[in-house]
């Protein structure tokens, strides 16, 4: 069986492409349903964030599984499969494992080292578990990945050094507006990014971001912040936590008319802030400046909204250069060393798990042969004293144990080597027994790389 991942991210696709193929939670669940009905994938997890869509699979037919994943993604997003296929990368075996470990550690994020990705990976795994598409292999893989991400964070401190997406976005807004406390602020969305935004605005000069030392960036007063959400209860919970105000989505038009800063971060699949809505809010004339910060993909803000006089748009594409510059202080080398170490540990464990049945069968086979021969000998010599019979049985067992000891040690060692499958196959032929199936040779990915 082979683990593989196919997908696209901000590294390989432009933001319009990412937006076109972005998945909501319900779409990710629908994609899992399609994969569950496909014949090739044995297990599947879908990781969908604002900057990536990845499908992790486990299959004994990896080529077919990858092809079925492409068709399922195309069907879910409504894009032609012929258009989707060239946009995707595929990693198999060790490369797929290493990729996930890099992702969960924040080393593949737009905001390098960002800690939120671990929660997103955990949510993706739980969604797959809820839909019955995550089995034993992906369970082990994702649990090890989450432990790796936690180890990277606690050991290297990448989360503290990382460029905070929300902080960088608020820095960009400060550059356009000046002190944010002078402008009424509307946060659209009460999820993770909405919560981080409110926290950053309420944190004051100790807030995250590239310009954390600027008190003017994050000292918005409690009375100047309103959390807007389609579900009023979620908005009230978030607002209550930080001492700000809450409103339902129906209040957005009125709030836009007086806002100076709007941060949109919802999971909506279509824009929440349209050009028409902004135009209506500013119908009385240009008035005060308005900065729209869109942290979502698919977009929450129509780009055409920024065509209104005095309106500026900050989106993910525009923040990419700032994030790369701010990420320079992340301790990448140490984090990558840990990821490489954990990848090797996971792969070794997987290899050992595949040879454990062989080791058990090998030992049982040799011992059963020794016991059978002792029984045959003792059956022919009934006159032997009991103590002699016992010594014969013990001697035969010791000989059998010594014969099987070195192959057992070597099969464990060789199983973790790139060409160890050949040694394992030989051991099986010699000791495995007629009822034990031979272990498979390596599944190979691109360039003949062995996969687990």
PEFENKA-V48718 format. One line per field, one symbol per residue. ss: DSSP state (A for helix, B for strand, O for the rest). phi: phi as a letter, one per 20 degrees, with the letter a starting at -180 (. if undefined). A space follows every 50 residues. Layout:
ss->???
phi->???
This chain:
ss->OBBBBBBBBOOOOOAAAAAAAOOOAAAAAAAAAAAAAOOOOOBBBBBBBO OBBBBBBBBOOAAAAAAAAAAAAAAAAOOOAAAAAOOOBBBBOAAAAAAA AAAAOOOOOOOOOOOAAAAAAAAAAAAAAAOOOOOAAAAAAAAAAAAAAA AAAAAAOAAAAOOOAAAAAAAAAAAAAOOAAAOOBBBBOOOAAAAAAAAA AAAAAAOOOOOOOOAAAOOOOAAABBBBBOOAAAAAAAAAAAOOBBBBAA AAAAAAAAOOBBBBOOOOOOOOBOAAAAAAAOOOOOOOOBBBBBOOOOOO BOAAAAAOOOBBBBOAAAAAAAAAAAAAAOOAAAAAAAAAAAAAAAAAAA AAAAAAAAAAAAAAAAAAAAAAAAAAAAAAOOOOOAAAAAAAAAAAAAAA AAAAAAAAAAAAAAAOOOOAAAAAAAAAAAAOOOOOOOOOOOBBOAAAOB BO
phi->.cebccrbbffdcffffgffdfcfffffffffffffeefefebbcddccf caccdeccbecfffffffffffffffenefgfefgfeedcdclgffffff ffffenedefegngffffffffffffffffemdddfffgfffffffffgf ffffedmfffeffegffffffffffedngffecgcdddodefffffffff fefmfeffofcffefffcdgfffedcedbgeffffffffffdmdecbeff eggffffdfdccddbcefecgedefffffffdffpglffcddddddbgge cfgfffffgndcddcfffegffffffefefffgfffffffffffffffff ffffegfffffffffffffffffffffffecffffgffffffffffffff fffeffgffffffffeegdffffffffffecfnfedffffffeddgmmff df
